[in-house]
Amino acid sequence: MEKMNGLMRQLLNRVFILVLLLAVAGGHLHSAAQSQLTLNGKAVNVERWITTQFAKGKTPPFSFDYGGTPSAQFLRTWQHTIRRLPDADGNAVRYLVTYTDKQSGLEVSCEVTGWKDSGAVEWLLWFENKAESPTPAISKVQTVDASLVHPKAEATVYYAEGSSARRSDFAPRERTLAPGDTLTMEPRGGRSSDSAFPFFNVQTSKAEGVVVAVGWTGTWNSCITAIDERKLSLSAGIKHLNARLLPGERIRVASVCLLFWQGDNRMAGHNRFRRFMLNHHSRKVNGETVYYPMFGGFNWGDPEPCNEYTCMTTTYAIALVERTHLFGLAPEAFWLDAGWYTEADDYAKGKNWYNTVGNWTPDPERFPDGMRPIADYIHAKTDAKFMVWFEPERVYKGSRWEREHPEWMLSAGGDNRLFNLANPDACRWMSQTIGDILEANGIDYYRQDFNIAPEGIWLANDEEGRRGMTEVKYIMGLYDFWDYLLSRFPTLLIDNCASGGRRLDYETMLRSAPMWRTDYNYGEPVGYQCHTYGLEFFLPQHATGSYHVNPFDSRSSLGSAVVFNWKLTQSGEAFTDMARTLEEFQAVRPYFYEDFYPLSGTGDLTGDDIWLAYQLHRPSDDSGYIVAFRRAACESATYVVRLCGLNPAQTYIVYNKDKNETSELSGATLMEGLTLTLDQPRSSLLLKYEVKQ
């Protein structure tokens, strides 16, 4: 009987594996035919990796269906070329790989770049019809589709929530995958980080893994399945494409980056990726990385019926710049948000900032000479820049753009239109028009919002047999628009909002950063702590608002940039406290560009009854900061943290800024357990440590 039970278990195990493989194949993850990526504890030679994975006769690490047939069944038989391109810099190696079907005229080209100093490889797929007749349908495009082979152990995926205007926005999550487990991710509504986040870290052992970043500012999808204890199936691409290409038509799809890492724990991968993004994929001016500034607003929140900046005038804006400068609080950039344009203040007709987008001219009564006088005053009086809010993709019914160019409007019902960036003529017109507004008004930095979920509109405007093409060409147009602005204005910075942080992906982060990362309850500090904690795992450049100067609130908004929303025309908080807060921010800020270590794990961090703490560490001089919060309902006055990245044999000076006290502790002691103490609930702690000289 025992032997019979053993045979039955073997049979059931085989059935389980068969069902799993069939399910994986049905999900277009053909594990048996996938490209295999092997992790063996060694650093990746990116050039060898590229030439091996994209070699002739080998299944590449991407996939698609062509006329209903998976590419793994035919792509190795297509004409293949691989050509090394000139290097963009000393660290990068670049290749162009092409696969051509002579029968149908379809050419698939893959632009591949590897960075020697980071162990990162990025590629982007293009499809082009070089024939005189339409191609068969292209569908199920996965820019990465590969088996990840690793040492025998369970794999854990570290990922994050997207933005949904909640306290849990960007909350860190983790999922350990046993054989048969699957983790799928995709955003909601067509904005790339709306409820899901296209960055994640797959740890396959205690000492290595791969960080994955997906570049598609629409509806991407990703699927990770544990085939067995040594193999994962990893795919990521775009969700909506099932279309034939017309003669001469060329489209791009999602990009993907894989960063291979080795280290003591998974934070080695996160911190390597953060530095990779800073070094190679952040805005450069004259070859140097540009860091996003400390912003100051223009007294947001005037009395009703004013909303946003619909009551702002040239005179008032200049007065606020003067007042800020008088108090010694001038930011690095002044930020004018929504409501500056024509009709936004026509309250008698029910107008406001939201329902007048598409009227992109400064209101002539409030800004008779445009915004140039404000910009000129800022530039003459301070060293600051001037940033202005736009939302050009959403066009409200009846606005000037809709009246003048109805042929460029996409709609699926309702009052909002979508400016058709999929149309090349429309895209060129918008690029030139917005660029001219920036130039005429002396605007230094460009803030782009996007308060609409476009997926339904895209799908409603697809042609028969061309599902997904509106989205594909729209996203291509969006990239062309941003690239035009960045090329025309070499010192321009783009602030990417989209209802607060709902368009964060690999491609947008190449061109922008989120200075208002979530529309969650403005100024609520516990949520802000959570958002900083979650985003720091992947992105070093982001910001939020700072409304109050008490340490608990102001430290909740610490980051590589910030938006100071202090109201200098009202009493209640001293400008001397504002100056102290500004000084503290300037001291801590550089450390947000260094290594980040979470000190409170990855569980539910949204409660009011816990401590939250994190560490910022600068390896170059072995110094750093500990930022900690005891929340309002937390009963414990102490919290033990274990620091990372230190030298156990060194002696460190630890300075408590609030108590003006110092202590000497060994690196070993700090790493084994440091007890933080806060006597009062709803309080914060800021400690700096450095090596004793």
Steps between C-alpha positions, in 0.01 A plus 500: 500500500788739586662424163168571329476835678853588389417421137185707530699795633745472210214490253334803659830691494540426129146609432564819697813582297316423173209725596742773603689488171177503303381799701829679445487428127142626489619823660756532221794409718639209299749386759650222292574738211588807702838663502679389817670751729726329751600645836806335651631747757736670255492855367350529153722599209241710318661487157533123509144477633365704207690316229400166651131567565444665161724269298396350167303178537414569864157584639533863616368616839182650350193356331191579296238323295497551124186393320413302814831308512741553792833653395694224677385269219641704210722790604822297492440430130463867402787697352712622791754781535681636804705816479697682766422872512724784615507528878316793656748505789784291634272282710243415233505239225228525236374252242231496233353155440256437215275207406343517152227287344568521125161352417283760676746788518484540877821614667536478877787708631629500854712785635708356785724689742713363782671696777825348619511683832146401602441151362189633326363414156218692329321428176222648289300328223394652168276343235509624140309386192732531200257337257227651282216315669384473864671250727325226693389606848766566764381421853606390850817708486726434800818706495650260751396136490756271654568222747706609797710204615644535847647297788255269669300721735170680513492833322354814652362793303524843664258742335280795593151640483435771245335832566129510588498812720516288816725477802623169359620649170834342399486269802771232482374146443671161480389161373694174529415270211478126555478274191173574323458850648443795267518873561336724239506878487340764278385860552147631495349729237800551273736695728812299571517522880130529577453227766804299381869584480723396206816446706576185700789298637515122461730347760592143412737431787637687800779641288362585155204594286378733227319834513245537220371833367228528234484803273150555367286799594176316427365158591794265558477156657739264672482137605746308718443126546707252701533200267693302758750568778769607253313676223278806470314611192521878468307708248408867461362695209193683380146373551307643207638416158342277240551682174634470150755755383426699187762538225789717621366515856746488790414479869681456826377320810617480861862516608639292782806516724651208690761588761685196634636529852693310763533594866426422862126562459247633255572864589825461305280469192273789593789735571686399186188575298452838671857597412457369146196724453688801636816440299352397167131586487455836667489835324846625403605858426852543361561136581417538869201351681248768592325464832144618532464813713341614820177660383294776651135559416306824465275485808275224376146496640330838466140545626208361300401520224871515416652158438859400431649822353192647335539817712870544432612819327829635376516756781419250772749242369781756493409614851521143628841453337614821670359390834666159481830661408462753785474219756802321355284204395536524123476149352701366208188519282164674525204283402179638344237229479161474326258784430717767333333466158204664330149450648623307807367780724158538332318382813160637389498246219618216723855513367806389695846363440373151412240578233700759305803295395552551129513881543877523512547876503565701817184671620526852348336675797714340767818474291475783244858446381496124538720339764824650373501780765481237777781297345714809447451610861589155634815487286605855589422488872610145583704215357180294473323350198135524398279192447143503367226233492346372176262221410503500118382144437163548669286750307168605650189528287455850363856616564698683232703198395185292458329774297798563275613139448205261543672262256773438758271405786438144619193428710301214647220716637502753784639851512872417481676456170840344443733695275601248235875464536469192279456743208846623390366837382322556832809396694723740305250784548473445874877471539557828321212677677599401854864572422409849378302566820797397714735721301272805483432494874853431624398166656801292611336175614193328359244324720265258320187360663261239356168469683329244282517121460559460124470124448128500415541790256790329325311175456182677385695665219681194365427401140368156412783248507734751666434456871750686716642717222349823633678445832827399336515805275377729777781393732749542216365853453530575871869403495556708184334800670712479815817433300425806287473722809817357655688552173369852439573610858830339610458603866131410528375268776168316466288440809276199434176499700192317354262534796803457721752233405286287267736509204827375645680244287843442353436718193350798685778489758753536216341837424342626822445459874189527721502812713146429625511123533144446625171689535446337838368729776712813465741546789403186697840403640456127569407437139797706387732287715360187336540638148863598557578161649346308209633703208856511634543129422513584129501873421741754650333810353146587614330756723188593690359804678607642835236703682608536863827565677473278806759219467249214478327657200800651324714186529215298355562692176878456489637388165728588210262787419204665672214742441473755782136604529543744786260796502709808567191722517350327804601477862530177692853385416816706537717563199800432725369143534462490124866598466599226745298245303659612174848470650427148624366396164812630325721298738318169456410534133834383345469169682184411308726456198700236685404155634161441658429237766152429641510448876132407545460205264236469228180418689201730540662833583190718478381475862507782753623262773849419372850637461638555150871546438747499214872555446683709238863391460784656302765233432762750380561636852305245707255758635124518501169586661231309687150644461239359738140570602296394800141542389209639701350172625831317553536394865867404491756770577787290360576328171798284408654539153792321338707720274648383171807576292727586793849381587465287816854588610455877474394735778219738404395833647119509518344845530142550621390824337197553725684453829834639378672192645773275362604146579770262382399152382675230304377398158437152640272641771306713252451201272401264781234732640466870578218602733317815392308691766219753468314586818197654331262354240483683168867592509805447283870430527786610274841347569815558300794262524855527370831328554700622798816667377 
